[in-house]
Structures are given as C-alpha cells and as structure tokens.
Amino acid sequence: MEFNTTKADLELLRKMSNMSGGGGDMIYSTPRMELRYSGSTVTLSPVGTNQEYAWDLYLKHVSPVDVEGSLDGAKMVRLVEKSISRIDPSYEPIADDLAEIENDPERYLRVARALHKKIKKLFFSLAGRKLVIDGSLFNNKLDNAERHTLKIFENIFDHYVAAEQFDSAMKTIKLMSISYQASKSSVKLAELFLNESRFDEMFIALGQIKFVKQLEESLKNITRKLEECMEAEELYHSIRAMENEKVAELVVSELVAHALETDDFSQAKLIIRNAGGESTSEKAWLFLAEQLMEKRMYDQALEVIPNISNTWKMNDKYEEIIKVFERKGEISKVLTTIPYIDSSWKRNDQYEKLVKMYLGSRNIDEALKMISLIESSWKRNDHYLSVIKKLVRKGDKVKANNVALLIESSYKQKDAYKMIATGRI
C-alpha cells in the first residue's frame, strides 16, 4: 500500500513525533488529514484513506504506559482494543466476559493470544505484506505495536512464576514471539532455576534468549553465579551443548574475562578449549587475544592468535601487535612476528615498511637485509634500484655494483649498470 505524501502531510507527521500527552485539546490538520489529541484520546481522520499515517501515529503515540500500570486484566485488554479501534474502526472486540480474567490464567492467556493475532493481522493489512517479518526486522517493525499484548503475556508469566508453575511459565514465553519481553522473562526464569540448582532447566531457559546485547549484564551475573555453584566439567559440557550460540559466546567470554582478572592465562585457554563449540571458540579466542593485548601481554597474545580461524581477523591482530613492537623499537620481535601473517602481500607490506625505515635512517646494510625477505622478485628489484640510486648519489659505485648483482631481472640490471656508469639517476 503506497501513498503520495504531500509537504503538508510530512509536516503533520513531524508534529506527531514531537507531541506530548499534556492537558487540553490539540488539533493539527492538512487538506487530507486531521489529528486530534485530547488527553489520552487520539483520533486521526479520515482513517480509511490514511491508514499508513494512522499506523505511524499508533506506534508513536498510543503508548502502553496505561496498560503497563494496570493490575486489572480486563481493563488491560479493553485498553488494547481501544487503541486498535482508533486505527481500524471495523475492529470487533473480543466477546469473552473479562471481569474475572486475571484470576483465570489459562483464559487470560487465550484472550492475549487472540489479541496478539489481531494486532499482527492489522499490521499486515496496513503494511501491504511488503515487509519481511522475521528476525531483527520482526522486532524493529512490529515490537512497538505488540508491547500491549506482550505486557499481558508478562503478567501471565509472573502469575505462573508466583505459583511456581515453571513449565507453564516457559510455555508463556514461547507465545511472546521474538521479543525483548520474552528474553527478559527467560532471564528471570533462568535465575529462578539457578537459585534452585535446576541447571538443566536453567540452560533451556537461557537458550530462549534472543536479545543478548540488551540483557548482557544479567547474563554476566548468571555466569558468575554458575561458576560458583557448578563443577567446572559439568559447566563446560552444558555450555558446549547450547544451541543458542550468542548466549554461549557471552557466557564463555565472561568466564575468560573472570580468569584474566587474576591473570590466569592458562585457565582462560582451558575454558575455551573445554566450553567452546566451533563458532563459540572462534569468538572466544578473538576475545582472549584482545583482552591480552589490552593488558599488554603481547607474548601470550601471540600464543592465542593462531587459534583464530578467520584469517583476516588473525592477520589483523598480528599487524596490531607489530605496530606496538615498532613503536617500542623492538625490531627483532617485529621480524619474528611477520612470518606468522597468513598473506604474502601483507608480509611484504611489513618488510617494505622496514626497508623505508632503514633507508630513512641511511642504514643501507639493514635495508638490504629487509629487501631480501620480500617475497616478490619485482618488488625486491625495485627496492634494489632505489638503494642503487642512493649509493650513486653518494658516489659509492663499488657498493652500488654489488647491489646490482642482486637484481633478478636482466632488463632492470642493465638500467642499474647504466645508472652506475653514467652517474645519472
């Protein structure tokens, strides 16, 4: 569904996004639309021809604050329905008698699911089914609209948790779609299982978490507690068995970080080898290398970097360490590190930097040693010619002739001898 947006329409939408819910009536209008904002009541006319704008208004201004503050399940559901009907006048309210809904979690859940489906259906009709609704796009585009029903699911979840009906609580989480609320509830359930030492169920709950970054601190706290109350071998086995790689990566990284707090490098490596799966280990080795470099433990970092299977990332870490050694003037360490780079042109680039450094300091002999390490004959030849030019300028024809003998191209060798004989660069 597409609309031709006028300049006046865009200005109205801009005003929408800046509005607050203060007292009094506010009316904004364009030739095509009228927006009326009175207390907590918002209307947009004509809705029928401007559904896309109405949807934008719903996402921005029909806030779930009233819903989240309500302890009355029936009122909560009716508030959601009122919000929907502002956009879609044809919406038919749920017929159930909701007076005692919060005392009957199963019926409450049934109503919430029905409401959830209605919001999805409304969204799809307005979006014209043009959006791909899965993964992050699902959350970015639909989560704002779902917050009303997700809050209802959260209330049901809390009811089951309070009644210690954890299986029912887990089923409720699965009905929340891929949402922050579902992940937050999974963390809460995982913490409850952890407190009761129900580790198998706790790892199942952790496996449901999708919003890992947003819940990072909670997951780190769980990891620290796990370390205290589980045997290491059992903990590593459980992490390795996790199908949720993002959560597993965070847990392993936190265990590694904890080991490094006491500079226990051996323990950090042991954790990755025993707890990391294929993907988890990749991220964990990279994390360990970065942590060691932050601590300036460069020799230990060099031990870890070969475990990084991503060649580009591995080379990047070698190059970072080489820069540190160069700044410290530890050229011998630079030379022992360069061969580990898994790219001939990147190795050559490092040797060429050393050639320029030595030529800049007029150390011809060291520059020649660096040139000999370059793995490209035409690059070696070019650098030999550069050295010969410097020697000719100095009038050192004997050494220039010796360097010319190192050139592996007869054509370039002739150029070198001509330069030496004539003294012209």
URLINJO-V679390 format. One record per helix or strand of 3 or more residues. SS is the DSSP state (a for helix, b for strand). FROM is the first residue (numbers start at 0). TO is the last residue. If there is no record, write none. Layout:
[[SS:FROM:TO] [SS:FROM:TO]]
This chain:
[[a:6:17] [b:24:28] [b:33:37] [b:40:44] [a:46:48] [a:50:60] [a:64:67] [a:72:86] [a:100:102] [a:104:126] [a:134:161] [a:165:173] [a:179:194] [a:198:205] [a:215:228] [a:231:239] [a:244:259] [a:264:274] [a:277:293] [a:297:304] [a:310:326] [a:330:337] [a:343:359] [a:363:372] [a:376:393] [a:396:403] [a:409:421]]
